[in-house]
């Protein structure tokens, strides 16, 4: 069924959500349309499955590795997907003024799925004290991916691996520096040096 899901994304990027149909996907994937209908009775269900498969295939990093490795991996995978012709077309479609509400709902589900995986990984990093405990996973995700979006779609520039690593390093530097500032300082007790009392002199009897 991978061919069907891949064909769904290709049809979506070329013709849009409104024109997409299970019949055209079946023709592109060279399968019988009844095969698709048995598993996905509507095009919304088919598009949702295609996006979920794409996210699950690309974003399943280990949750117990170093946080830098985790974030670089997530961002590199997201960049690879966005940089493809299909990824670019879908992004243009999502930000268009006349985007279908059904597609927006699917994209929101996909975003939550990505965030759920990221939250699990970041909680592990917090326990290892690599990240501050109050860090918002959604804010971190938006900062990193938003920077990639801007470079790809506004500046029209490529996003090499070195750029991703520098972006993650800069973000982590800011997070760890801020976390150190917020840590309460433990004052060290000063050693008290007491002066020895002078020995009492014996009184002379008259």
C-alpha positions as CSV (number, residue, x, y, z in Angstrom):
1,X,0.0,0.0,0.0
2,X,3.0,2.3,0.1
3,X,2.6,3.0,-3.6
4,X,-1.0,4.1,-3.0
5,X,0.0,6.5,-0.2
6,X,2.8,7.9,-2.3
7,X,0.5,8.4,-5.3
8,X,-1.9,10.2,-3.0
9,X,0.7,12.8,-2.0
10,X,1.8,13.2,-5.6
11,X,-1.8,13.8,-6.7
12,X,-2.4,16.2,-3.9
13,X,0.6,18.3,-4.7
14,X,-0.1,18.4,-8.4
15,X,-3.9,18.9,-8.5
16,X,-4.9,20.0,-5.0
17,X,-7.2,18.6,-2.4
18,X,-10.4,19.6,-4.2
19,X,-9.5,17.8,-7.5
20,X,-8.1,14.7,-5.8
21,X,-10.1,11.5,-6.0
22,X,-9.7,7.9,-5.2
23,X,-10.1,7.0,-8.9
24,X,-7.2,9.2,-10.0
25,X,-5.0,7.9,-7.1
26,X,-5.8,4.3,-8.2
27,X,-4.8,5.1,-11.8
28,X,-1.6,6.6,-10.7
29,X,-0.7,3.7,-8.3
30,X,-1.9,1.2,-10.9
31,X,-4.3,-0.6,-8.5
32,X,-8.0,-1.3,-8.6
33,X,-10.0,1.5,-6.9
34,X,-12.0,-1.1,-4.9
35,X,-8.7,-2.0,-3.2
36,X,-8.4,1.5,-2.0
37,X,-12.1,1.9,-1.0
38,X,-11.9,-1.2,1.2
39,X,-9.2,0.4,3.3
40,X,-10.0,4.1,2.9
41,X,-13.6,4.8,2.1
42,X,-13.1,8.5,1.6
43,X,-10.4,10.7,0.2
44,X,-10.1,12.5,3.6
45,X,-9.2,9.1,5.1
46,X,-6.8,8.4,2.3
47,X,-5.0,11.8,2.6
48,X,-4.8,11.4,6.4
49,X,-3.2,8.0,6.0
50,X,-0.7,9.3,3.5
51,X,0.4,12.1,5.8
52,X,0.6,9.9,8.8
53,X,2.7,7.3,7.0
54,X,5.0,10.1,5.8
55,X,5.5,11.5,9.3
56,X,5.9,8.0,10.9
57,X,8.5,7.0,8.3
58,X,10.6,10.2,8.6
59,X,10.2,11.1,12.3
60,X,10.9,8.2,14.6
61,X,14.2,9.1,16.3
62,X,15.4,7.4,19.5
63,X,14.1,9.0,22.6
64,X,17.1,8.3,24.8
65,X,19.9,9.8,22.7
66,X,21.6,13.2,23.2
67,X,19.2,16.1,22.7
68,X,21.4,17.6,20.0
69,X,21.4,14.5,18.0
70,X,17.6,14.2,18.4
71,X,16.9,17.8,17.3
72,X,19.3,17.7,14.3
73,X,17.7,14.4,13.2
74,X,14.1,15.7,13.4
75,X,15.0,18.9,11.6
76,X,17.0,17.2,8.9
77,X,14.1,14.8,8.2
78,X,11.6,17.7,8.1
79,X,13.9,19.6,5.7
80,X,14.3,16.6,3.4
81,X,10.5,16.3,3.1
82,X,9.9,20.0,2.6
83,X,12.6,20.4,0.0
84,X,11.0,17.8,-2.4
85,X,8.7,19.1,-5.2
86,X,5.8,17.3,-3.4
87,X,6.7,18.9,-0.1
88,X,6.9,22.4,-1.6
89,X,3.6,22.0,-3.5
90,X,1.8,20.8,-0.4
91,X,3.2,23.7,1.7
92,X,2.0,26.3,-0.9
93,X,-1.4,24.7,-0.8
94,X,-1.6,24.7,3.0
95,X,-0.8,28.5,3.3
96,X,-3.1,29.5,0.4
97,X,-6.2,31.6,1.2
98,X,-8.6,29.1,-0.2
99,X,-7.2,26.0,1.4
100,X,-9.9,23.3,2.1
101,X,-11.0,23.1,5.7
102,X,-10.6,19.3,5.5
103,X,-7.0,19.6,4.6
104,X,-6.3,22.0,7.4
105,X,-7.9,19.6,9.9
106,X,-5.6,16.8,8.5
107,X,-2.5,19.0,8.8
108,X,-3.4,19.9,12.4
109,X,-3.6,16.2,13.2
110,X,-0.2,15.6,11.6
111,X,1.3,18.5,13.6
112,X,0.0,17.1,16.8
113,X,1.4,13.7,15.9
114,X,4.8,15.2,15.4
115,X,4.6,17.1,18.7
116,X,3.6,14.0,20.6
117,X,6.7,12.2,19.5
118,X,8.9,15.3,20.3
119,X,7.4,15.8,23.7
120,X,8.3,12.2,24.7
121,X,11.9,12.7,23.6
122,X,12.2,16.1,25.3
123,X,10.9,14.7,28.6
124,X,13.8,12.3,28.5
125,X,16.2,15.1,27.9
126,X,14.7,17.1,30.8
127,X,15.3,14.2,33.1
128,X,18.9,14.1,32.0
129,X,19.0,17.9,32.7
130,X,20.0,18.7,29.1
131,X,17.0,21.0,28.9
132,X,15.2,23.3,31.3
133,X,12.1,21.6,32.9
134,X,9.7,24.3,31.9
135,X,10.5,24.1,28.1
136,X,7.5,24.2,25.8
137,X,7.9,21.5,23.1
138,X,5.6,23.3,20.7
139,X,7.5,26.5,21.0
140,X,10.8,24.8,20.4
141,X,9.4,22.9,17.4
142,X,7.9,26.2,15.9
143,X,11.2,28.0,16.4
144,X,13.3,25.4,14.6
145,X,10.9,24.4,11.8
146,X,9.8,28.0,11.3
147,X,13.4,29.0,10.6
148,X,13.7,26.3,8.0
149,X,10.4,27.3,6.4
150,X,11.6,30.9,6.1
151,X,14.9,29.9,4.5
152,X,13.2,27.5,2.1
153,X,10.1,29.4,1.0
154,X,10.9,33.1,1.6
155,X,14.7,33.3,1.0
156,X,14.5,30.5,-1.6
157,X,17.8,29.0,-0.2
158,X,18.9,25.5,0.4
159,X,19.2,24.2,3.9
160,X,22.4,22.2,4.2
161,X,23.3,19.9,7.1
162,X,25.8,22.4,8.5
163,X,23.0,25.1,8.7
164,X,20.8,22.7,10.6
165,X,23.5,21.9,13.1
166,X,24.4,25.6,13.6
167,X,20.7,26.4,14.2
168,X,20.3,23.6,16.8
169,X,23.6,24.6,18.5
170,X,22.5,28.2,18.8
171,X,19.1,27.2,20.1
172,X,20.6,24.9,22.7
173,X,23.1,27.5,23.8
174,X,20.3,29.9,24.5
175,X,18.3,27.3,26.4
176,X,21.1,26.1,28.6
177,X,22.3,29.6,29.3
178,X,18.9,30.8,30.4
179,X,18.4,27.6,32.5
180,X,21.7,28.4,34.3
181,X,20.5,31.9,35.1
182,X,17.3,30.7,36.6
183,X,18.9,28.1,38.8
184,X,18.9,29.4,42.5
185,X,22.4,30.0,43.7
186,X,23.4,28.1,46.7
187,X,25.4,30.2,49.1
188,X,28.3,28.5,50.6
189,X,28.6,28.8,54.4
190,X,31.6,30.9,55.4
191,X,33.8,29.1,57.9
192,X,33.6,30.9,61.2
193,X,36.9,31.4,62.9
194,X,36.5,32.1,66.6
195,X,39.2,33.8,68.5
196,X,40.5,31.7,71.4
197,X,39.5,33.1,74.7
198,X,42.3,34.3,76.9
199,X,43.1,32.0,79.7
200,X,41.9,33.2,83.1
201,X,44.8,34.3,85.3
202,X,44.7,33.1,88.9
203,X,43.9,35.8,91.4
204,X,46.5,36.7,94.0
205,X,45.4,36.4,97.6
206,X,46.1,39.5,99.7
